[in-house]
Amino acid sequence: MFDWFTGLAAWELLALEPPGWGGVLLRGFAASIQIAIGGYLLGFLIGVCGATGKLYGGPILRDVLDVYTTLVRAVPELVLILLLYYAGTDLLNRFMAMIGAGPVDISGLAAGIFVIGVVQGAYQTEVLRGAFKAVPHGQIEAARAYGMSSFQVLRRVTLPGMLPHAVPGLANLWLIATKDTALLAVVGFSELTLVTRQAAGATKSYFLFFCAAGVLYLLLTLFSNVIIGWIERYARRGMPAVR
Amino acid sequence: MGPELRSWREPHRLVLIGVAVAIIAFAAINMRWDWLPRYSGRLVEGVGTTLWLLFLTSVLGFLLAVPLGLAQAAGPVWLAAPARAFCTVIRGTPLLLQLWLLYYGLGSLFAEYPEIRDSWAWPYLRSAWPYGVLALTLSFAGYEGEVMRGAFAGVPKGELEAGRAYGMSPWTSFRRIWLPRAIHRALPTLAGETVLQLKATPLVATITVVDVYAIISRVRQDTYLTYEPLLLLALIYMILTGILVVAFRWLEAKVPVKG
């Protein structure tokens, strides 16, 4: 009658050593975190460039960036991941053939980071642009009037001024990045969700493994929230408390 | 939006539009689209399934989000704590994982009970779409419940006190003041939340629900084409997103901003 409960409680399946699947799960979790960090950083790089381009670029660059952010935000991540995964590997191989080198085997890790990065970049562009525009222009003018160089203005006024406006959005995007890595399961990359499904399918204890993976994702989210809280408190120092 | 729409005739925009038209023409001529007529009927059906899923799960999810938000904003601890835990779990784990937990987990669990297998509900429980609807509904409720918490908490206390001063019972003041004001405050987030929900629907194709994404996957398997079906799929989702955004803008224009 309660065999599902014993199935749920077959904890030896989670053991780290080979009869158990705990080690496989943890390796998948590590891969997920790696992709999330790499994709997030790549996205931040794209976001900084994109926001700079949208704010200071010429009319053509601004329109092209608008097309990029609109397209990425209007198409499901799952579809984007498939498109970028095939298009990215295909283009790279054509490029390698063009310069006379043989086809390269792209690691799933690099492809995953690339895909998550391009998606994150569109959202981070918008967050950073909004945060930059939230810095009162008078402050920047005041800094210039003091004779600060543009780098000094950036370091002393613009960056500290935009940080409190950027942190909530960027933090939210980090949480989205960690969860978007699960979509790479669909292209067959062995991150946490896919190895969980394999482990569950092999042992037939679906509840145990999917719950265990859920706990891992949840721990990552809660841990991130603690760090985000610290960063937010630092970014908002000297400002009135929210609510 | 206004000035951007008006200025499409600027020279550099004309050039960009020309480039876009050239790319589309290149794609239309040089790529293979002969499969399109064969699948057009099924594609329309798939879009219908996607939209039906979106509509059903958004409405059900919103209905579930109202008590979730209320419990967190004003409920006693024994209601607020589970509601907050639910929202945290839903928002802290990937939807794909939730979907697979429900489909494979609950599905294999139900199959073990002869009572369930022999009951009238079995044909439904054996198919995939109830699990897709359930997972998408819970996901929408989790995200929107958090929004509703803030919306309920943000309704000025004075308005509720005014209701009480008029002699309204708690239920009447909830029905006439608190709920409408909270929904009004949550409305701007609803557009973005619904677009996110649309973009989450293709995940149900991984549990064999036949939405437009599943049809396109079928096309890719049948024709061995990589890009054409995916590009068409991206275009379909872009159009659906555009329609949603315009519809919500229209809806928001109907509702008075200052209330």
Chai-1 contact restraints between the chains, C-beta under 6 A:
chainA,res_idxA,chainB,res_idxB,connection_type,confidence,min_distance_angstrom,max_distance_angstrom,comment,restraint_id
A,W4,B,L109,contact,1.0,0.0,6.0,A-B,restraint_1
A,P59,B,H12,contact,1.0,0.0,6.0,A-B,restraint_2
A,I60,B,H12,contact,1.0,0.0,6.0,A-B,restraint_3
A,D63,B,L16,contact,1.0,0.0,6.0,A-B,restraint_4
A,A74,B,M238,contact,1.0,0.0,6.0,A-B,restraint_5
A,A74,B,T241,contact,1.0,0.0,6.0,A-B,restraint_6
A,V75,B,A234,contact,1.0,0.0,6.0,A-B,restraint_7
A,V75,B,Y237,contact,1.0,0.0,6.0,A-B,restraint_8
A,P76,B,K199,contact,1.0,0.0,6.0,A-B,restraint_9
A,P76,B,P202,contact,1.0,0.0,6.0,A-B,restraint_10
A,P76,B,Y237,contact,1.0,0.0,6.0,A-B,restraint_11
A,L78,B,P202,contact,1.0,0.0,6.0,A-B,restraint_12
A,V79,B,L233,contact,1.0,0.0,6.0,A-B,restraint_13
A,V79,B,A234,contact,1.0,0.0,6.0,A-B,restraint_14
A,L82,B,L230,contact,1.0,0.0,6.0,A-B,restraint_15
A,L83,B,L230,contact,1.0,0.0,6.0,A-B,restraint_16
A,Y86,B,T226,contact,1.0,0.0,6.0,A-B,restraint_17
A,K179,B,P94,contact,1.0,0.0,6.0,A-B,restraint_18
A,A182,B,P94,contact,1.0,0.0,6.0,A-B,restraint_19
A,A182,B,L96,contact,1.0,0.0,6.0,A-B,restraint_20
A,A182,B,L97,contact,1.0,0.0,6.0,A-B,restraint_21
A,T193,B,L96,contact,1.0,0.0,6.0,A-B,restraint_22
A,T193,B,L97,contact,1.0,0.0,6.0,A-B,restraint_23
A,Y206,B,Y104,contact,1.0,0.0,6.0,A-B,restraint_24
A,Y206,B,G105,contact,1.0,0.0,6.0,A-B,restraint_25
A,Y206,B,S108,contact,1.0,0.0,6.0,A-B,restraint_26
A,F207,B,G105,contact,1.0,0.0,6.0,A-B,restraint_27
A,F210,B,L101,contact,1.0,0.0,6.0,A-B,restraint_28
A,F210,B,G105,contact,1.0,0.0,6.0,A-B,restraint_29
A,A213,B,L97,contact,1.0,0.0,6.0,A-B,restraint_30
A,G214,B,T93,contact,1.0,0.0,6.0,A-B,restraint_31
A,G214,B,L97,contact,1.0,0.0,6.0,A-B,restraint_32
A,Y217,B,T93,contact,1.0,0.0,6.0,A-B,restraint_33
A,L218,B,G92,contact,1.0,0.0,6.0,A-B,restraint_34
A,L218,B,T93,contact,1.0,0.0,6.0,A-B,restraint_35
A,T221,B,G92,contact,1.0,0.0,6.0,A-B,restraint_36
